Amino acid sequence: MGKGVCSDLNTHLLAQLERLSDKNLKGDELRDEIDRAKAVANVSAQVIANANVALKAFKMKDEAMDANARLPRMFSGGDA
């Protein structure tokens, strides 16, 4: 996961937190925002889980100390 993705995720999460903090939201609008926040949190959790898998793959490659070891394409962005 690139630096931009982490920054973007944090930006979205903070924006969602700000929307939830709006004291003018009431009733259906508040319920809709809570539902949106739950969806954002669920997607964010998947993004983070994916980043953890990529990190583990990089660690395994590093620990193998094999200059010819190649990561699967989904982790390296290149050919595997």
Secondary structure as a PSIPRED ss2 file (coil, helix, strand):
# PSIPRED VFORMAT (PSIPRED V4.0)

   1 M C   1.000  0.000  0.000
   2 G C   1.000  0.000  0.000
   3 K H   0.000  1.000  0.000
   4 G H   0.000  1.000  0.000
   5 V H   0.000  1.000  0.000
   6 C H   0.000  1.000  0.000
   7 S H   0.000  1.000  0.000
   8 D H   0.000  1.000  0.000
   9 L H   0.000  1.000  0.000
  10 N H   0.000  1.000  0.000
  11 T H   0.000  1.000  0.000
  12 H H   0.000  1.000  0.000
  13 L H   0.000  1.000  0.000
  14 L H   0.000  1.000  0.000
  15 A H   0.000  1.000  0.000
  16 Q H   0.000  1.000  0.000
  17 L H   0.000  1.000  0.000
  18 E H   0.000  1.000  0.000
  19 R H   0.000  1.000  0.000
  20 L H   0.000  1.000  0.000
  21 S C   1.000  0.000  0.000
  22 D C   1.000  0.000  0.000
  23 K C   1.000  0.000  0.000
  24 N C   1.000  0.000  0.000
  25 L C   1.000  0.000  0.000
  26 K C   1.000  0.000  0.000
  27 G H   0.000  1.000  0.000
  28 D H   0.000  1.000  0.000
  29 E H   0.000  1.000  0.000
  30 L H   0.000  1.000  0.000
  31 R H   0.000  1.000  0.000
  32 D H   0.000  1.000  0.000
  33 E H   0.000  1.000  0.000
  34 I H   0.000  1.000  0.000
  35 D H   0.000  1.000  0.000
  36 R H   0.000  1.000  0.000
  37 A H   0.000  1.000  0.000
  38 K H   0.000  1.000  0.000
  39 A H   0.000  1.000  0.000
  40 V H   0.000  1.000  0.000
  41 A H   0.000  1.000  0.000
  42 N H   0.000  1.000  0.000
  43 V H   0.000  1.000  0.000
  44 S H   0.000  1.000  0.000
  45 A H   0.000  1.000  0.000
  46 Q H   0.000  1.000  0.000
  47 V H   0.000  1.000  0.000
  48 I H   0.000  1.000  0.000
  49 A H   0.000  1.000  0.000
  50 N H   0.000  1.000  0.000
  51 A H   0.000  1.000  0.000
  52 N H   0.000  1.000  0.000
  53 V H   0.000  1.000  0.000
  54 A H   0.000  1.000  0.000
  55 L H   0.000  1.000  0.000
  56 K H   0.000  1.000  0.000
  57 A H   0.000  1.000  0.000
  58 F H   0.000  1.000  0.000
  59 K H   0.000  1.000  0.000
  60 M H   0.000  1.000  0.000
  61 K H   0.000  1.000  0.000
  62 D H   0.000  1.000  0.000
  63 E H   0.000  1.000  0.000
  64 A H   0.000  1.000  0.000
  65 M C   1.000  0.000  0.000
  66 D C   1.000  0.000  0.000
  67 A C   1.000  0.000  0.000
  68 N C   1.000  0.000  0.000
  69 A C   1.000  0.000  0.000
  70 R C   1.000  0.000  0.000
  71 L C   1.000  0.000  0.000
  72 P C   1.000  0.000  0.000
  73 R H   0.000  1.000  0.000
  74 M H   0.000  1.000  0.000
  75 F H   0.000  1.000  0.000
  76 S H   0.000  1.000  0.000
  77 G C   1.000  0.000  0.000
  78 G C   1.000  0.000  0.000
  79 D C   1.000  0.000  0.000
  80 A C   1.000  0.000  0.000
